[in-house]
Amino acid sequence: MAWIRAIYWRPGHEGVGNRLKWICADCFARGFKKKSDFCFVCSTGAAIKKHLRNAHGILAPNDVAGGVRASSLDGRPITHFIGADFNNPHDQFLVSKLRGRFNSKGLRVLLLDWITYHNLPFDIVNTERFQRLLLYGNPLLDATHIPSGKTLLRMLESEYRGAVGPVTEVLRTARSQVHFSFDGWTSQSYTAFLGINAQFIDHNFAQHRILLGLRPLLGKHNGASLADEVADTLAFWQVNNPDTVGYFTLDNAANNDTCMEDLAFEHGFSPEERRIRCAAHILNLCVRAMLYGSKQENFAAIVAADGDDLDDDEEQVDQAIDEALNGEMKDGTDEDPGANTAVDIPEEDPISSHPAPDEINAASFREYSQNGAPGMLHHIGLQLRNTQLYEQFLQSQRKESGHGTTLHWAFNNATRWNSDMRMMERALRLRQALNTFFNDVQNRWETEGLYDRTKPAVLQCRLSVYDWKVIEVLVKLLKPFEIATKQLQGNGIPGGRSTCGSFDEYFPVFEILLDHLESAIEGTIFEEVEDPVTREKKDVEVAIYDGLDSRTRRLLKVYIKLGWKRASSSVSLANRSGTAAASSRSGSAS
């Protein structure tokens, strides 16, 4: 017992029978709250020796001589790493100070933060490989310091319960109204949740955005169900005062309309006044309407609004375009003004295999959306999901560029409008490599005994010179929507980006987009161009219909009008909210 008393342990002043209370100085210094974690009552040193060996990697002198291994990493306690000698009082003091610096509660907090931030399973801390990694990086650590997954889960629940009171008080004393946003989310295990966020200014004028609830959604996701979950969350956090409940930023789904009506009835406010429509969702709807339309659209009225008959000037322009395209077909040259003439582009057909329809209706519009220029890029992506074809596509890039660097294909999807633009931008960047890829697939099919087989489907997706012009115009039309998305997202960055998507930025941005679409209908848009000498950027008006025939121009105008119609109707709904709010404030003032 002498070596224990000399090195690490101090006996207590009170005895229990013939036993003494022993306190682990290291565990006590780390701030363990449970007495059983650092206090032992015993008449022999067996329990103390076991604790020192398992928790701290410290062995009795006779155990060291007998080759007994501690439980720390590879049996090497901290004394092994720093070469400490426990017979030396100075080394004893050094080891004690080092161990006092380590806080196991701090480790648990960091592990909990890591697991929750990255949405990891709690039992990851129970895996042998994770524990070996942790022990290897910290000789002060012992396996007994690593909490189990159940411990972290209980700790998370405790942290949440401890935060309820302070958060409720912060919400109660907020200087501003408490504004809300909520939306559905599905986990990887296909469990539906409703995330409810609050935004407000506290009594110290600090802006906050916090998650109030992530409630499981059971049954139908109708407006009444959503309203019940939101109302229960507001009641839990004691946000019940009609003057405290602020505005709700939601997407344009129909169930949100019903939800707002139910919440307005319960809390006594106007649903039109308190409803703000999510700008990002509106932008998504606008672009989806442009590119894909809908079955409910009256295409005849949209086309007639611009006139369906061609005048003499348009017929002359179409004839000149046809002659130019025929000339390209004869001499094999590409007169695309945007092409890089310094690099040879593999041969492209001048005439589109999927031209714009003569008559625009719901069926022909959808058929072109699926099989026209943008649709062919989507089909290329579907074909490139074949592993062999994708590897050949990467090889064509290496062949075209002369080095090993390649770019992946940008696949579009139905939920993110900017994925369509990313796909078109990436395709324009890989235009030469795509043509090389098509040539390689064609040559392999013809020369390697495969000609008797069905022609590869990817060759049906080859874009012509004319198709690439359409893609370029669509990218120019969509570019301002990308800028608007960035303008209306996130929080402002002091000294970097002042915008934060607040309501005062909402209307000016959409007015700019409406002006952009109205100008595009007339045939011009403004592009940001950088001066090669001064590096200054300025807006330059450019024509977008040059080189396109009347059918394609008419189709593009339908694209633009569909987007304008959706944007205009959404702004009108937002104006109703702003007007209702202004009327409410005016009535209160009077």
N, C-alpha and C positions, 0 to 999 in steps of 0.2 A: 504493500500500500504506500510505501514511502515514495516510490517513483511517481505514482499517480498524484500524490499531494504536492510533490515538488514541481511536477510539470504542468498540470492542468487543472486539478480539482481543488476546491476549497470546501472544507466541512462546514456545515451550518452550526449555529449556536445551540439549536434545540435537538434533543435526542428523543427517540421513541423506543422505550425499553432499553435494550442493549444495542440499538441501532442508531446510526447518525444520518442526518440529512446531508447529501452531497449535491453541490450545484456545479454544472458545467459552465465555466467562465466564458467559453467561446459561444455556446448556444445562448447564454444569458445576454451577452454583448450584442448578439444579432437581433434581439428584441422579440424572441418567441413569447407569445402571450400565454400559452397553455403551460401551467407549472410542470405537467408531466413531461414536457419536451426538454426541460433542463434540470429538473430536480429529482433526485433518487434517494430513497430511504432504504438502507441495506446495512447488514452487519459484515458482509464480505465484499470483496472487490469484483466479483464475477460480472455483475450487471454493468458496473462502471467500465470494466475492461472491454466488454462486448460493445458498449456504446462508443468508446474511443476508437475501437477497431473498425466498426461498421460505418459510423458517422463521420469520422475524421481521419481514418487511415493511420492511426497511431497504435503502435504495438508495444507490449511489455518487453523489457530487455530479454527475458528468457524466451519469449516467442520469436524475437528477431534472431536469436542464436539458433533456435530450432527450425528456422525456415518457414514459419507461419506467414501467410500472405494476407495483406489487408484487402478490403473490398474496393479500394480506389482503383483507378485505371492501371491495369497490368500489375497490380500489387505495388504500385509506386506512389507512396504518399507525398505530400508536398515537401517533406524533408528530403526526399530523394531529388526533387527538382532543384532545390536551392542549396543542397549540400549542408543542411543544418545538423548540428550535433546537440541532442537533448541533454547531454551532460554539461553543456555550456549555457549558463544563465542568460547570456546575451542572445543566443540563438532561440532559447525558450521564449524570451520576450518578443523577438522578431516574428516567430511563427504565430504567437498569440495575436499580435497586431494585425498580421496579414489575414488571419481567420476572422478577426473582428470587422474587417472591411467588407466581408461578404455577407450579403443579406438574402436569405432564401425567399423571403416574401417578395423582394424586388424581382427575383428570378421568376416567381410565379406570375407576377403582374406582367412581365415582359412576354412570357410564354402565352398568357391569355390574350394579350394585345396582338401578338403574331397570329394566333389561331383565328381570332375573330376577324381581323383585318383581311386575311387571305381566304376566309371561309373554308378552313381546313377541319378535318375530323378531330375531335378531342382526343381520341385514343392514339393519335400519332405520337404522343409523348410516351406511350407505353411500349413502342417498338424498340427492339434491341439496337438497331442501327442508329436511330436518333439518339438514344442514350449514350451510345459509344461516341458519337460525334460530339455531344455536349461535354462528356467527361474528358475527351481528348483535348478539348480547347481550354479547359480550366482545371488546373491541378487542385484548386481549392474546393472543387465540387466533388460530391460523393453521390452515389446512386440514390441514397436515402433523401437527398435534397430535391430530386426531380419529382414533381407532383404527378399523380395519376390523372387520367382523363376525367374520372369522376370528381376528383378534387377540383380541377379547373372548372368543371361545369357548376359545381356548388359555389365556387368562388365567383363565377359570372353572375349567378342568380343573386348572390349576396351583394355584389357591386351594383346590380340593377336596383335591388330593394333600397340600398343605401342612397341611391341617386334620386329616388322618387321625390323625397321631401324637398331637397334643394332645387330640383328642376321645377317642381310645382310652385315654389316661392318665386323663382325667377320669372316664370310665366305670369304669376299674379301681379308682380311689380313692374312688368314691362311698360315702357313709356309709349310704345306704339300698340296698335292692334296686333293680334297674333294672326298671321296669314298662313294658309295651308295649301298643300299640294298632295295629291295621292294618286297612285296608279297601281295596277296589278303587276305581279312578278311571279314567275314559275320557277321553282328550284329544279336542280338536276334530277331529283327524285319525283318530279311531276306533281309537286304539292303547290297549290296556288296560295299566294299571299297578297295582302293589300298593304303597301308601304305608305305610311302617313307622316309627312314632314311638316314642320312648323318653321316660319321665318318671322323674326321680330327684332325690335331694338330694346335692349334692357335699360335699367335705370342709370347705367353708366354710359349710355349712348353707344354701346357696342352692338354690332349686328351679329345675329345668331341664326344658324340654320341647323335644326336638330331633328333626328328621327324619333317621333313619339310612339310609333307602333309599327310592328310588322305582323299583322294579324292573319291567321289562316282563313281562307275563304272556302266555305263548305256550301255545297248546293249551287244554285244558279247565281250567276254574277249579274243580277239585275240591279236597277237603281235602288230599290228598297233594301236589298241586302247590303249594298255598299253604304247606304245612309246609316243603317244600323251599326255597322262596324265603326264608321267615323264618329257617330254620336256617342257610342260607348267610349271611344278613345278620348274625346273631348271631356266627357264626364269624369273619366278617371283622372285626368290632369286638371280638373276643376276649371276648365275654360267654358263657362256656361253663360257668362254675362253677354247679352247681345251687343253691348258696346265694345267688348273685348274681342269677339269673333270678327275677324277681318275678311279678306278676300280668298277665293279658292281658285287656284290655277290648275286647270284640268285639260285633258285632250278633248276632242270633239265627238267622242262616242255618245250614242243616244242614251245609254244607261246613265251617263253622268248628268244628262238633263233631268232625268227623273230623280236622281240622287240629290241634286241641288234643290229641287222643289220640296223634297221631304225634309232636308236640313233647314231650308228657309222657313218652313211651317213650324218646325220644332223650336228654332231659335229666334224667330220673329224678324227676319230680314227679307229683302227682295232678292229672288234668285237671279234676276237679270243684272242687278247692281253688283252683286258679289261674285259673279262668275267671270273669270279671266280665262281666255282660251290659249292653250299652250302654243307658243309661236313655232317651236320646232315641229310640232305635229301639223300645224297649218302648212308649213313649208313642205313637209313630206306629202301632204294631200295635194298641194298645188303641182308638184313635180310629177307625182303619180298620175294625176289627171292629164297633164301634158303628154306623158309618154304612153299611157295605156288607155285613157278615156274611161268611159263606163257605159253600160247598156242603157242607162236612163237618158243619156245625152241626145238632144235633138240636133243631129249633125246637119240636117237640111237647113235649119234656121241659122246655124253657125256659118255654113258656107255661103248662104244667101246674103248674110250681113255684109260680106265683102264683095258680093257680085260674082256670079258663076260664069259670066260670059267674058270672053277675052276680047280686048280691043285690038285695033290694028297694030299698035306699038308692041303689045305683048306677043302677038303672032310673029312679028318680025324678030323680036328677041329670041323666041323659041326656035325660029328657023336658023338664026345665027348660031345658037347653041348646038343644034343638031349637026350643022355643018362642021363646027369645031370638033365635036365628038367623033364625027365620021373621019375627019382628018387625023385625029389621034389614033383611030383604029388602023388607018392605012400605014402611017409611018411609025407606029409603036411608041410615040413619045408621050410623055405625061406633062401637060401644060398646066398642071395644078400650081397656082401662084405660091402656095404654101410649101411646095416640095423643096427639098434640099438638092439642088442641081449638082452639087459637088460629089454626091454619092450616087452610084447606080442603083436604081430601084428595080428589082425583078419585075417582069412584065405583069401589068394589070389590065384587065378588060376595061375599056372606056365606058361601056354601057352596062347599067345595072341589070342583074338578073332578076331583081325584085323591084321594079319601078313603082312609083307612087300610083295609086289607083285612079282611073278616069272619073269614077263617081265615088264620093266619100259618104259612107254611111257607117253605122255601128259595126257591121260585119267586115267591110273592107278596111276600116280603120284598125280593127283588132287584128286582121290578117296581116296588115303591114307592120303593126307593132311587134308581131311574133316573127315575121319572116323578112321584114325590110332590113335596112342597114343596121339599126340598133339590135333588132332581133337576131340577126346573123352573128353578132358578137356574143350574144347570150348562148346561141347554139354552139359556137366555137368553145365556149367555156364548158358546156356539157360534154362535148367530145374529148376535151382535154382532161376530163376526170379519168379517162383511160390511162393507166400508168405508162404503157409503152408509147402512146402518142405524146404524152406530156414530156417524157424523156427526149423524144425526137424533137419536140418544140424547143426545149432547152438547148439541145445540140445545134439546132438551126440558129439560135441566138449566138452561140459561140462561133459558129461558122461565119455569121454575118459581121460580128464585131471584131473577130480576130483575137479575143482574149476570153478568159474563163468566167468573167462576171455575167450573171444572168438575172433576169427579172421574172418574178412569178406572175402568172395571169391573175388579174383582178376579177374575181367572180362576183356577179351581182346577186342580190336577193330581194325578196318582196317587202321586207320590213324597213329597209334603209334606202331612201331615195339616192343618197350620195354614192351608193354602191354602183348605180348605173353610170353616174358620171365618172367615177374612178375607173370603171371598166373601159369606158370610151377613151379617157385620157391615156390609160395604159396601152390600149390598142394602138392609138396614134403614135405613141412613143415606140412601139414594137412593130410598126407598119412594115418596115423592110424585113425584119426577122420573120414576120408572119408570111410574107410573100415567099421568102426562102423556104419556110416550112411547107407551104402548099406545094411548091415546086418539088421539094424532096419527097413528099408523100405521093405526088403524081408520078414522079420518075420511078419510085420504088414499085408502085402498082403496075407500071407499064413494063418495066425491064426485068423484074425478078420473078417472072412466071405467074404473076397474080392478075394478069389482065382478064383472064376468064372468070375471075371472081367479081362480085358486086363492087362497084366503085365505092371507095371509102366515103362515108357520110360527111366527113369533115370537109371534103372538097366541094360539097354543095354550099358551103358557107363562105366561099371566097368572095371578098369584097372587090368591087370595081373602083376605078378612079372616081366615078360619080358617087358611089356609096361613101367613099372616104370624105367627099365634100359635104355630104349630109351629116356625117359624124362630126366634122369640124364645126358646122353651124350649130348642132345640138349642144356641143360643149360650150360654145360661146353663149348660147341662150341660158345654160344652167349655171354658168360661173357666178353670176351675182347671187344666186340662191345659196351657194357655198359661203360666200362672204357674209350674207345675212345670217346664216346659221351660226357662224363664229361670233358675229356681232351680238347675237341675242342669247348667248349661252354663258354659263358660269358666273363667277364673281369678278368684279373689277380688280385689276392688279395695280396697286399704287406705283406710279412711275413707269408702268408698262402699258397697260390697257385699262382705260377708265370705264369702259362699258361693262355692264353686268346683267344685261337683259331685263332691265326694269321697264315699267309700263310706259315711262316717258320716251323710251327709245323704240317702243313697239310700233307706233303709228308712222314715224318718219321712215323707218326701214321698209315697211310695207308700201308706203307711198313711192319710195324709190323703185321698188320691184314693179309696181304697177306702171310707173313711167317707163321702165326698161321694156316691159312687154308691149306697151302701146307703141313705143318707138320701133320695136322689132317688127310689129305688124306692118309698119310703113317701110320697112326694109333696111333700117340702120340701127346700130347699137353703139354704145361708148365702150371702148376698151382701154385699159390702163397700159400705157406704153412707156418704157424706160428709155430716156435719151442715152445713146451709147457713149457720148462724150461727158455730159454733166452728171449722168446717173440719176437725174431727176425724173420722177414719174408724173405723167400727165394723162388726162383722158382724151382720147382721139375718137372721133366719129368714123365708123367703118360700115361699109355696105355688106350685107350678109347673104343676099340672094344672087350675087354674081355667079354666072356659070350654071345656074339651076333652071330647069324648064318650068313652064307654068304649072304643071300638075304638082311638082315637088314644092313650088312656092306656095301653092294653095294648101297643100297638106301641112306644111310648116306653119302656115298662118292658123290652121285649125289647132295644131299643137299649142300655139301661143294663146289663142283665145280660150282654150280649155283651162290653161293655167291661170289666165287673167280672171276668168269667171269664178274659179274657186277662190283665188286670192281676194277678189272684190267682195264676194259673199261673206268670207271670214272676217274681213275688215269691217263690214257692215254690222256683223254680230258683235264684234268688239266695240264698235262705236255705240251700240245700244247699251252695253255695260257701262261705258264711260259717261254716256248721257244720263243714264239712270243714277249713277253715282253723283254726278254734278247736280242733278235735280234734288237728290236727297240732301246734299250738303246745303243747297240754296234754301230748301224748306226748313232745315234745322236752324239756319241763320236768321230767317225771318220770324 
